[in-house]
Amino acid sequence: MRSLKNEIRESDMFRANAAFRELDGVPFDILPSCVYKDECFTCPSLRELRDFKVIFSTFVSSFRLIGVGITAGHFSHIFLADASSVTEPETMVALANLADEKTAVVVTGARQNRSSWVRSDIARQRGLRISYFERLCESKPYSSSDRMFITRL
């Protein structure tokens, strides 16, 4: 978000947060892009959300956008930044609800990051201990170095 501030006006960006995230946990330079009312973070109205050029959210907090009416296909692009550090179900909160067949999805991460914080024995046994990023990297066509599908930086 910080690097985009040089290219996009601050008023064109919104950062969704968990409702009861600590105010002092949000970097000072990011706060102007957040909505904080009545001692909690909130989302603007659907009309206001549609006016933003860029919306930032954690994987799980993206459900707040759905709650105010953003539908699948609203976004032309969804960037799953650092997707290697979260479990696959967390990643799916955004993808299952906000992407459609026309949405370009960019998944970034590092192979050495592992999300192993899965408490459920059943989930671990069913393979949900690895990240969506890792699952993609291990499957064809993404396991190859075909530049049509994957770019390693």
ZISUL-V753755 format. One record per backbone hydrogen bond with DSSP energy under -1.0 kcal/mol. CO is the residue of the C=O (numbers start at 1). NH is the residue of the N-H. Records with the same first field share a line. If there is no record, write none. Layout:
# ZISUL-V753755
CO=NH / NH
This chain:
# ZISUL-V753755
1=5
4=7 / 8
9=12
10=13
12=53 / 54
14=56
18=21
19=41
22=25
23=26
27=30 / 31
30=33
31=34
33=15
35=42
37=40
40=37
45=49
46=50
48=51
49=52
54=14
56=16
60=63
61=64
62=65 / 66
63=67
65=70
66=69
71=74
76=104
78=106
79=81
80=108
82=85
87=91
88=92
91=95
92=96
94=98
95=99
98=73
100=103
104=78
106=80
108=83
110=113
116=118
120=124
121=125
122=126
123=128
124=127
130=88
131=135
132=136
133=137
134=138
136=139
139=143
141=144
146=149 / 150
